[in-house]
Amino acid sequence: MRYAYALTGAILLGGTAASLTMQNPATAQVAQNEPGAIQAQAPKAGAPMSFADMVAKLQPAVVNISTTQRVTVQQQANPFAGTPFGELFGGMGGGGQGGAPVTREGQSLGSGFLISADGYVVTNNHVIAPAARGATVESITVTLQDRKEYKAKLIGRDPTSDLAVLKITSPTALPFVKLGDSTRARVGDWIVAIGQPFGLGGTVTAGIVSAVHRSTGNGPFDSFIQTDAAINQGNSGGPMFNLNGDVIGINSQIYSQSGGNIGIGFAIPATEAKPIIDTLIKGQSVQRGYLGVGIQPVSDDIAAALGLPKNQGEIIGRVEPAGPGAKAGLRAGDVVTAINGKKVSPDQTLSYLVANAAPGSAIKLDVIRDGRPQTLTATVATRPAEDQIAALGGGGDDDGLPDDNGTGEVAPTASLGVTVQPLTPQIARSVGVDSTVQGVVVVATDPSSDAGQKLRRGDVISAVNSQPVRTAADVARVVAAAKTAGRPAVLLNVTRQRTAGVFIPVKIK
């Protein structure tokens, strides 16, 4: 079970609230749950007093999935090698840096469900993936409710969406369930989850849809259905049903600090999963749209620095040279607010919208640049493998910056609390940034300033509020202009080693 640790906190609100209105009674707005405002005070016609009949029909299509794996691990070096005690502790491995590698067995457990009578099974990718570095999956076993076991063949997997399709062969037709329309799921709807938590066989839990379009921060394409039904380790890959018996989600993650259920579980929406499943069954790889840009959310501080409304769009931090975004005219510092008329928001991120655009298609980008709206058109490319994308971003810690021996320029605005000096090719090499980067390098920061909490020695500032800076005087000029305009912060475009295009809002002192 994957954990949505990106949800870092929860706030519990209690008590009552009262409001006074001076409106005309005929036009006064009433509470959403005012008596009489909600027609259905009792379960709708057809809603069960018990889920038993529905579960009896559905449970035979839900399966247990287990894997056997081989894990190669490096033995600990024998600290007694070469001494009279070496033979006594020979099992610890030889001398040197480490002992000989050994191979051990491993297992994993999860859930899944049949989607066809001829044996296609849907589950999560992480249920059947190698559990550790150096591990290989030797076999996959699918166990039905009647305890019949089948060896399964992996048909296809998509780590990005965390989906996988297996195939088993049976002499008889198998029970199966259909994928439903998850777009019709509403917060408050009843749902039923069936799975194999902790290897306990078929287990049924019920709850409601707690939220839709929920992002957990574990990936750029997060858009989950959240539920309070008990979802635990081993429920991964199992189905989430609505009261019509349709699969509206594939249980995938939980938020937990203990490993057990606390009432926050997440399922991949069935409507988004279906085209991926169909593609995998055909033996094809999943194609996603790609713009070739690095992005980050527009936080409250960034919005204040740019003079933009809150919760509006995402900011472009880096543009890949010759990529689709660069060809469309996107620049670092642009704020993209909509794709093809669909607003960019925390529930519908820029990555999510672009990924769902067909490679080769044209998309319209609504952009704010230097406070003015613009419209750009981009032709979407095919998203590369995740490891290739990660290589573009780079990363690492800064070191090797020459000491400030009084030669650094101090920005005459104590307003930022940074000491900077022009970036030279020699300094660029020492701090690990590309030779094409231009700007000023941070030599020191005032620990009591906001910059002292966000910047570090070796950071390269290329622009302030989208204005290129090459000297400390450039920084001072832009900061002074922002201060005159009444802005509480400025937005710095920072390169940290190979990680370019990070926007950091820094408060003006």
N, C-alpha and C positions, 0 to 999 in steps of 0.2 A: 504493500500500500504506500503510495506516495503521500507525503505530508505537505500541506499548504502552509509552510512556516512563514511565507511572505506576509500572511495576515498577522501582524505583530502585536495586536492588542484588541481588547474588546471593552466597550463601555456599557454598563448596565444603567438604565435610566428607570427610575421609579417615581411614584407619587402621582399627584393629580395636577391638572392645570385648569385654570378658570379664565374666562375672557369676558370683557364687558363690551357690548356693541351699542352704538347709537343709531343703527340703521332702522329704516322703515321695516316693520314686521313683515310686510308683504314681500320685501325683496331681501330680507336678511338671509345670509348663508347659514345653513345648519350643519351640524356635525355629520361626518361621513357615516357614522353608525347610529344616527338618530332613529328612534323607533318609528317604523313605517318607511324609512328611507331604503331599507334593504328588504326586498320582497321575500327572499328565501330565508325564513327564520328556522326552517327545518331542512334536513337533507333533501336534495332534489329527488324527484321520482327516479327510481332505479338505483339510487345510492344504497349500498348494502348495510344492513345492521351488523353483518360480519363479512370479513374478507375470505372466509373459508371456501366457499364455492369457487370464487375466482382463483384463489391460490391452487386449488385442486386441479384446475385446468392448465394453469401456467407452469407449475413447478416441474413437471416432467421435462420441460424444454431447457431447464437451467442445469448446468453441469459443473462439476469440479474439475479443475485443471491442475496437474502437478508435473513437475519436470525433474529429471535427474541430470546432474551437472558434474563436470570434472573441473576442479579448481587447482591450478598449479601455484604453489606458494614457495617462497624462498626460505630455507631453513636458517635458523640462527647459527652464526658461526660458533664453533667450539672454542671457548676461551682457554681450554686446557690443551689445545693442540700443541704438539712438540714438547710436552712435559710428560713425566711418568704417569700422570693421571689421564692422559689423552685417550687411552684405550677404554677406560671406564666410562667415558662420556662420548664415545664415538657416535652415538645416535644423534648427537646435536649437530652433526655436519663437520666438514673439514675446517681447516684454518682459513686464513685470509679474510676477505670481506664478508663471506657468507657461506653456508653449507650448500650442498647440492639441492636443487629444487625437488619438491615432492608433490605428488598428485593426490588430492583428496576428493571425496564425494560430497556433493551438495544437493539441496532440494529447494523447490519453491512451490507454494500453493496459492491458488486463486480461484476465481469463478469465471464463468462464461455462459453463453446461451446459443442454442441452435437456431439458425435462421432459415434452414431449408430441410426438407425431408431426406435429402441425399447427403447430409452430414457437414454442412458448412457451419463453423462455430466462430463467434465473435468474442474477443476478450481484449484486455489491455496489453499493450506491448511489454510493459514492465513485468507482467505475470510470466511471460515465456522468454524474457531476455536473460542473458548471463547475469548472475547476481553480483559478480565482483570482477575486478580486473584479473585477467588470466583464466577466467572460467569459460567453459564451452558447454552448450546444452547438448546432451547426448540423446535424450528422448523426451517426448511430451505425451502424457496420458490424460485422456478425457474419461471421466466417470459419470455415468448417468444416475438418475435418482434410484433406479432399480439395481444399482451397484455393478452394472455391466461396465467393463473397462475396454477402451479402444485406444490403440496407438494413433496419434495424430500427426499429420504432416503440416508443416508451416507453409501456408500459401503466400502470405505477404505480411509485411509489417510497416508501420509508419511511426517512427519514434516521435516525430514532432507532434502528432495528435494523440500519441499513446494508444494507438489501435493496432490490432493484429487479427488476422483471419487464419483459422486452422481448418483441416478437413479430416473427417473420420469416415470409414467405410463400414456399413452395416448391411447384413443380408435382408433386413426389413426396413420399411420406411420409419423414419425417426420423428418424434414430436418436435415441433418448432414454433416459433413466435415471429410476428412481423414487427418491423420498425414503424413507429407512428410519426405523427406530426408534432414535433416538440415546440414549434412556434406558437401553438395554441395553449401551451402550458401557462397558467397564471399563478401568481403568488397567492397562496392559500389553498390551492388545489390539493386534494388527497393524492398520495402516491404510495406504492408498495414496492419494497426492495427485496429481492430474493438472491441469496448467495451462499457462500461457504466460509463464513468468518472463523478464523482460528482452526480451520479444518474440521468444523463440527457438522459437516453434512448440510443438507438443505435447511436454511434458516430464513425466516420471513420477518421483516420489520415494516412498520407503516409510519407515515408522517405526512407532512405537507411540503409543498414547494415553498422554500423560504425566500428565494431570490432567483432571478434569471439574469443572464448576461453577466455573471459574476466572474471577475478576474482575481486569480490567486497570486499573480506575480511570478508564477513558475515558468512562464513562456510568453512569447509575443502573441500567441494565438488563443490565449485563454478566453473562454466565454462559456462558463459552466452554469448548470442548474444547481442551485444550492438547496439542500434539504435538511430537516431535523430528524429524519428517520435514522435509526441506528445503523451506521456504516462503520465497519471495523476492518482490521487486517484480514485479508482473505476475501472480502467483499469485492475487491478489485476485479473489474471485468464483468460483474454481474449486472442484470438488467434492473432498470427502474420503470415500473409500470404505472399508467394512469388507471382510473376506474373502469375504462373500457377494455383494459387488458392490453393496450398498446405499449410497446417499449418506447418511452420518450427520452431515455437516457441510459448511458453506460457508466456505472459507478466507477470512479477513477481515483479520487483523492479524499483525504480527510484532514481536518485541522484538529490537531491534538497535541497537548504537551506531555501526555502520558503514554500514547500509543493506543489508547482506547477511545471509544466514542464519547463526545461531549455535545453532540447534537449539531455538528457542522460538517456536512459531507457534500461532495461535489460530483456531478455526473456530466459526461460529455453529451450534449444535446443530440438526439437521434437524427434530426434533420441535417445537422452538420456532419455527423458520422457516416450517413448513408452513402454519399458520393465517394467518400474515401474507401469505404468497405467495398463498393461496387468496383472501384479501380483496382483494389488489391486482388479481388476474386479474378479479374481479367489477367492477372499477372503483370500489371503495369505499375510504375512508380507514380506517386502523387506529385503533381505539378502545382507549384504555388507562384503567385506573382511576386515581383521583386523590383524595388526602386533603386537600390544601391545607395542608401543614405543611413546615417546613424541618427537616432532620434531620442528624445527624452520628454517626459511630461512637462507641461507648463505649470510649475508649482506657484503657490501664492507669491513667493518672493520673486520668481521670474516674471510673473504677470505684473507685479508692481514695478520692477525695473524697466519693463518695456511699455508700461502705461496701458496694459491690455486688461480686459475683463477677466475674472477668474474662470477656471475650468473651461478654457477655450483653446482647443487644438493641442498640437504637440510641436515642439521646436526641432528644427533640423540642426544637428550638431556637426555632422560630417557628410560630405558628398563625395562619393567614390568617383575619381576621374574617369571620364568616358562612360560612366554608368547611365542607366535610364534617367535618373534624377538630374544628373549634370546636363544631359542632352536636352532635358525639358526646361532648363534654366533655373533649377532650384539652387539656392545658396545657403551656406551655413548662416543661421540666424533667422531664416524664414520660419514663420509659424503656419503650419498647415491646419486649416480649420474644418475642411470637408473634402470628401472624395466622391465625385459623381453625385453631389448633393447630399450625401450622408455625412452627418456631423461627426467629427472626431471628438471622442469623449473617453473618460475612463472606462466606460462600459463597451465602447466600440473604438478600439485604438487604431492608430494609423497602420501599424503592422498587420492587424487583423483585417482591415479593409483592403489593403494592398494584396495580402496573401490570397484573399478570396477573389481577386480579379484574375481573369484568364491570361496566362502569358501570351503576349502578342497583341493584347487588346489596348485600346487607348482609354485613358482615364483623365477626368478633369479635376485639377487641384485648385481649391480655393486657398489662397495664401495671403498672409499679412506680412509685408516687408517694409521695415522702417515706418510702421504705423499706418501704412496705406494698403488697402486690399488689392489683390491682383488675381488673375486666373491663368493657370498654366496647363498645358496638356502634355502628358507623358505616355510613352508606349511601354507597357509593363514587360519586363524580361522574366525568365524562369529563375526562381530562387535557387542558389547553389546549396550544396550540402552545408550543414551547420558548422562543421569543423573549418570549412573554407571561410565562412563568414567570420568565425571567431578569430581566424588568423589576420583578417583585415583590421580588426580592432586592436590586436596586440595587448599589451599590458605590462605590468611590472612596477618595481619600486625605483624611485629616482636615487641616483648617487653620482658622485664624481664631479659635482659642480665646484668650480674654483671658489676658494674662500673670498669673502668680501673684505678686501684690505683697504677700504676707504675709497675704492674706485667706483663702487656702485652708485648709481644715481638714485637719490631718494625723492620719490614723487612729492612735490611741494604741497600736497594736500594731505596732511596727516589724516585726511578724511578716510583713507582706505586702510592705512596701517600696513603698507607693504614697502619693501625696498626692492627695487628692480634695476636691471641694467640691460642694455641692448643685447640681443641674442647674436652671437657670432658663430661661424662654422665650427670653431674649436669647442665652444660651450655646447653647441647643439650635439656634437659627438659625445661629449662627456656626460650629458644628461640623457642621451639615448633617444633624441627626437630626429625625425627625418630631416635631411638637409634642405628640403623645400620649405620647411616651416619658417615663418618669420614672426617677429614679435619681441617681447621683453621677457627676461627670465627672472623669476622670483628668487632673490638672494636671502631674504629674511622677512618675517612677519611679526607684527605686534601681537603677542599672545592674548592681549585683552580685547582685540578687535574681532569683528566677525570674520575678516579675512584670515586671522590667525587660527580660526576653528575650521576653515574650509580649504585653505591653500597650504601648500608646503614648498619647501625649498626645492628648486629644480623645475617647478611648474612653469610653462611658457604661456604667457598671455598674448594671444594674437590680435584680439579685438575687444573693445569695451563698448557696449551698446551698439554693436555692429560696425563700429568705427575702427579701422585698422590702427594699431599702435606699434611704434618702433622705438620710442624712447620714453623715459619717465615723464617728460613734458607732454607727450601725447596723452598719456594716461591722465595726468593732472587736468588737461584741457577738457577731456570728455567728462570726467567726474565733476568738474566745476559746472559744466553745462547742465548735467543732470540735476545737480544741487539747485541751480537757478530755476530749473523747471519744476522744482518741488518733488522730485522723485526720491523715495527713501533709500533706493539701492541702485546699483548698476549691474549689468550682466556681462560677465567675463567669458570669453571664448578661450578655453584652456586646453593645452596639449600636455599630457603627462606620459612621457616616454612615447610608446607607439600608440597610445590611446588618444586619438585626436578628436576634436570637436565636442568636448564636454562643456556645457554651459553652466556656470556657477554664479548664482546671484550673491552679491556681497553688499552688505549694508554700508551706507555712508555714515561716518562718525559725526 
